[in-house]
Structures are given as structure tokens and as C-alpha cells.
Amino acid sequence: MTRSRAVTALFVAFSVLYPPIVFFWLKQFSASAMALLLLAMLAVRAGLIPHGERKFLLPLLMLLAIWAGAASYLGSDQMLLWYPALINFVLAAVFAATLWRGEPLLLRFAKQRQMPMSEHAPRYLRKLTGVWTVFFLFNGGMAIWSSAQPIQVWTLYNGFIAYLLIALLLGTEWIYRGYYKKRMESGSA
């Protein structure tokens, strides 16, 4: 495993485990120190972005770094709790923007990975990009709601329930995709 992949894997693990890390961190340490740790992770990750992904990832990481810097400066526990909402709303904005300009994001990803596509794939991936946009808006709203609840509720939602909802959406889409492909192949569209 290259250093870049190892750091990316560490960043992903940190991001996935962010809610329980914050839950336990705030019992012992300051919000400022946690925000600085997040800022350091974001900076290292930004330095390792492959050239082809910079246009998409660099602005996102810069926005998150500005937010983490402000959270550290202010020492705000509450700002740490808004991180999942911020991630969801930024992802919703990115997915939505691609529905109005150029190709939908999921179609771009499929083309970049040179995945085989049927003639129906662009329309399907446009709709799927819309579904993910709505999901990220919903999940961001729930993350905001949970940030106003006791930290145990915030941790449960953002560290467990949100991931269950993602898995449910992925599983449902995978099942539906099989049905959709069969329907398109039989010409009953």
C-alpha cells in the first residue's frame, strides 16, 4: 500500500469514526484540540489528492479546513457536532449542481472508471444522482436536528443510524438496478 493510499484510508476511517471519536474526546479534551486534529487530517488529505480529483475534492477540503479552523479558534463543541451536517449539505450541493450543469456526478464517475454502460445508463444515473441529492439533504437535516439533542443522540444518529440509512439506500439501489436492467433489456420501458 502506498503512503497516499494509507493516508487516504486513515482519513476515511477517521471520518467514519468521527462521531464516536468526538463523543469520547469531548469528555477528556477541548473542542479546540479536536478541531485542530481534524484540520491536520484535512490538510494531509488535501496534499494527497490525485490530479484528476482536485477539481472536485480540493474545494470541499478547503471549505472543511476553514470550518475546522474556525471551530478550533472558537473552541466550540457545537461546531464539532455540525461537521456531519456540513459534509451532507456540501455533498448535496455538489450532486445537485451536476444535475443542472454538465453530466450528473454518478455518470462522470462511471465514465472515469470506464465502466461498461448501456444506452439507458445516463438516464438512470441522472435519476440516481437526484436520489442521492435528496438523501444528503435529508441526512444533513437529521444531523442538524441531532446536534441540538444530547450528545448520545447525536453520536447514535451520526455514528450508526446514518450509516444504516446509507447501507439501506445502497442495497435498495443495487436490487432495483437488477430489476431496471432486466426491464430495459426486455424493452418494457
C-alpha positions as CSV (number, residue, x, y, z in Angstrom):
1,M,0.0,0.0,0.0
2,T,1.4,3.4,-1.0
3,R,1.7,6.2,1.5
4,S,-1.1,8.1,-0.3
5,R,-3.5,5.2,0.0
6,A,-2.6,4.6,3.6
7,V,-3.3,8.3,4.5
8,T,-6.5,8.2,2.5
9,A,-7.6,5.0,4.4
10,L,-6.7,6.7,7.7
11,F,-8.7,9.8,6.7
12,V,-11.7,7.7,5.7
13,A,-11.5,5.7,9.0
14,F,-11.3,9.0,10.9
15,S,-14.3,10.4,9.0
16,V,-16.4,7.3,9.6
17,L,-15.5,7.1,13.3
18,Y,-15.8,10.9,13.8
19,P,-19.0,10.7,15.9
20,P,-17.7,8.3,18.5
21,I,-14.3,10.0,18.5
22,V,-15.9,13.3,19.2
23,F,-18.2,11.7,21.9
24,F,-15.2,10.3,23.8
25,W,-12.8,13.2,23.0
26,L,-15.1,15.9,24.5
27,K,-15.2,14.0,27.8
28,Q,-11.4,14.4,28.2
29,F,-10.2,17.2,25.9
30,S,-11.1,20.5,24.4
31,A,-13.1,21.1,21.3
32,S,-10.2,23.3,20.0
33,A,-7.8,20.4,20.1
34,M,-10.3,18.1,18.3
35,A,-10.8,20.7,15.6
36,L,-7.0,21.1,15.2
37,L,-6.7,17.3,14.8
38,L,-9.5,17.4,12.1
39,L,-7.7,20.4,10.4
40,A,-4.4,18.4,10.3
41,M,-6.2,15.4,8.8
42,L,-7.8,17.6,6.2
43,A,-4.5,19.3,5.3
44,V,-2.7,16.0,4.9
45,R,-5.5,14.6,2.8
46,A,-5.6,17.7,0.6
47,G,-1.9,17.3,-0.1
48,L,-2.5,13.8,-1.4
49,I,-5.4,14.4,-3.8
50,P,-4.7,12.8,-7.2
51,H,-4.6,15.4,-10.0
52,G,-7.9,14.1,-11.7
53,E,-9.9,14.6,-8.4
54,R,-8.6,18.0,-7.4
55,K,-11.4,19.9,-9.1
56,F,-14.0,18.1,-7.0
57,L,-12.2,17.4,-3.8
58,L,-10.0,20.4,-3.2
59,P,-12.8,23.0,-2.8
60,L,-14.6,20.6,-0.4
61,L,-11.5,20.0,1.7
62,M,-10.7,23.8,1.8
63,L,-14.2,24.6,3.0
64,L,-13.9,21.9,5.7
65,A,-10.5,23.2,6.7
66,I,-11.8,26.8,7.1
67,W,-14.7,25.4,9.2
68,A,-12.3,23.3,11.3
69,G,-10.0,26.4,11.8
70,A,-13.0,28.5,13.0
71,A,-14.1,25.7,15.3
72,S,-10.6,25.5,16.8
73,Y,-10.4,29.3,17.2
74,L,-13.8,29.5,18.8
75,G,-13.4,26.3,20.9
76,S,-16.9,25.4,20.0
77,D,-18.3,21.9,20.9
78,Q,-21.4,22.8,18.8
79,M,-19.3,23.4,15.7
80,L,-17.8,19.9,16.0
81,L,-21.3,18.5,16.1
82,W,-22.2,20.3,12.8
83,Y,-19.5,18.5,10.8
84,P,-21.7,15.7,9.6
85,A,-24.4,18.2,8.5
86,L,-21.8,20.3,6.7
87,I,-20.5,17.2,4.9
88,N,-24.0,16.2,3.8
89,F,-25.0,19.6,2.7
90,V,-21.9,20.1,0.7
91,L,-22.3,16.7,-1.0
92,A,-26.0,17.5,-1.7
93,A,-24.9,20.8,-3.4
94,V,-22.2,19.1,-5.4
95,F,-24.6,16.3,-6.6
96,A,-27.4,18.8,-7.3
97,A,-25.0,21.2,-9.3
98,T,-24.1,18.4,-11.6
99,L,-27.8,17.8,-12.4
100,W,-28.0,21.3,-13.9
101,R,-24.5,21.7,-15.4
102,G,-22.8,19.1,-17.5
103,E,-23.1,15.4,-16.7
104,P,-24.6,14.1,-13.4
105,L,-21.8,13.2,-10.9
106,L,-22.5,9.4,-10.9
107,L,-22.3,9.3,-14.7
108,R,-18.9,11.1,-14.5
109,F,-17.7,8.6,-12.0
110,A,-18.8,5.7,-14.2
111,K,-17.1,7.2,-17.2
112,Q,-13.9,7.9,-15.3
113,R,-13.7,4.3,-14.2
114,Q,-14.5,3.2,-17.8
115,M,-17.4,1.1,-16.6
116,P,-19.5,-0.6,-19.3
117,M,-22.8,1.2,-19.8
118,S,-26.0,0.5,-21.7
119,E,-27.8,3.2,-23.6
120,H,-30.1,3.6,-20.6
121,A,-27.3,4.2,-18.1
122,P,-27.1,8.0,-18.5
123,R,-30.8,8.5,-17.7
124,Y,-30.6,6.0,-14.8
125,L,-27.5,7.6,-13.3
126,R,-29.1,11.1,-13.6
127,K,-32.1,9.9,-11.5
128,L,-29.8,8.2,-9.1
129,T,-27.7,11.3,-8.7
130,G,-31.0,13.1,-7.8
131,V,-31.9,10.4,-5.3
132,W,-28.5,10.9,-3.6
133,T,-29.0,14.6,-3.6
134,V,-32.3,14.2,-1.7
135,F,-30.7,11.7,0.7
136,F,-27.9,14.1,1.5
137,L,-30.3,16.9,2.2
138,F,-32.4,14.6,4.5
139,N,-29.3,13.3,6.3
140,G,-27.9,16.8,6.7
141,G,-31.2,17.9,8.2
142,M,-31.2,15.0,10.6
143,A,-27.6,15.8,11.5
144,I,-28.6,19.4,12.3
145,W,-31.5,18.1,14.4
146,S,-29.3,15.6,16.2
147,S,-26.8,18.4,17.1
148,A,-29.5,20.0,19.2
149,Q,-30.0,16.8,21.1
150,P,-27.9,15.3,23.9
151,I,-24.5,14.1,22.5
152,Q,-25.5,10.5,22.9
153,V,-28.4,11.0,20.4
154,W,-26.0,12.9,18.1
155,T,-23.5,10.1,18.3
156,L,-26.1,7.4,17.7
157,Y,-27.6,9.1,14.7
158,N,-24.4,10.2,13.0
159,G,-22.2,7.3,14.0
160,F,-24.7,4.5,13.4
161,I,-28.2,5.3,12.1
162,A,-26.9,7.4,9.2
163,Y,-24.6,4.6,8.1
164,L,-27.5,2.1,8.3
165,L,-29.6,4.5,6.1
166,I,-26.7,4.7,3.6
167,A,-26.4,0.9,3.5
168,L,-30.2,0.7,3.0
169,L,-30.1,3.1,0.1
170,L,-27.1,1.3,-1.5
171,G,-28.8,-2.1,-1.0
172,T,-32.1,-0.9,-2.3
173,E,-30.5,0.7,-5.4
174,W,-28.5,-2.5,-6.1
175,I,-31.7,-4.6,-6.0
176,Y,-33.6,-2.1,-8.1
177,R,-30.7,-1.8,-10.6
178,G,-31.1,-5.5,-11.4
179,Y,-34.8,-5.1,-11.9
180,Y,-34.3,-2.0,-14.0
181,K,-31.7,-3.7,-16.3
182,K,-34.0,-6.7,-16.9
183,R,-36.9,-4.3,-17.7
184,M,-34.7,-2.3,-20.1
185,E,-33.4,-5.4,-21.8
186,S,-36.9,-6.8,-22.3
187,G,-37.9,-3.5,-23.9
188,S,-40.8,-2.8,-21.5
189,A,-39.6,0.7,-20.6
